[in-house]
């Protein structure tokens, strides 16, 4: 179990930053705990009924067995899928509905690591119980990294990373929440460094994830601030250049503000709806194309309704968002990631 604890403040200045982010700092706490053991493996499936389904409908388990998720290709070796999922108001109400929790568990088991947004509960053991009672019920070994409760209102939210310890390990000294002294972000991103397990360390894909959820009424300000966050995280990741920002951005891929103007930084979800009602794009995975050559080019939206044969009403009980995912080689690429900036563009460095 990964626990966030207190640490030190580091002043991180950037001459290319937005003026009121000039004093942006990182809060980098130390973490303690044991990392699960095992070899790099593939995701599993769902067990159990969906009680609210019509009598004539298939259960998610039956439907998934005849409509499996697309298999991972051999991308020069094993591959892994990194996902992001805004689980709408993930808290006590959903916990009271086991069929929703079971469906969420099987969704997570399709991926090696999932960035979760919108955890809303006062229960400090909510995610631990979700893992024990649902995700890991049949012998799986997923673990979590979870951040503090954040937000300006009384309704606080938490970020989390849920990851398969048979496939992924976390660097416990590289878990932190980015501080925002000018309060430009409603919920400061949660950052963590991970590495593929089961390969020689020098060959294993190592990467940093930035988990974020913007406020829909202030996306212009927040996306510009996230451009600075991306630069700060990259510059202070000990030479690691595989920096992946993912989450609920509340904009489509054409309106990423200064984040979308960083040299070489691009979204992988393009022209696709990411909400359950299939009429808007909110979620994305953003990475530096040259640096993260491990990206296989395969990415998409996991259609929960279609995958498990649910009605729209049932799918909306799970979340008003759909999971998004991107696929990466398990092997670290030797492609260098430092690039010069073009005129009028900001470099992601």
Buried (B, 14 or more C-beta within 10 A) or exposed (E): BBEBEEBEEEEBEBEEBBEBBEEBBBBBBBBEEEBBEBEBBBBBBBBBEBEBBEEEBBBBBBBBEEEEBEEBEEBEEBBBBBBBBBBBBBBEEBBEBBBBBBBBBBBBBBBBBBBBBBBBBEEEEBBBEBBEBBBBEEEBBBBBBBBBBBBEEEEBBBBBBBBBBBBBBBBBBBBBBBBBEEEBBBBBBBBBBBBBBBBEEEEBBBBBBBBBBBBEEBBEBBBBBBBBBBBBBBEBBEEBBBBBBBBBBBBBBEBBBBBBBBBBBBBBBEEBBBBBEBEBBBBBBBBBBBBBBBBBEBBBBBBBBEBBBBEEEBBBBBBBBBBBBBBBBBBBBEEEBEBEBEEEEBBBB
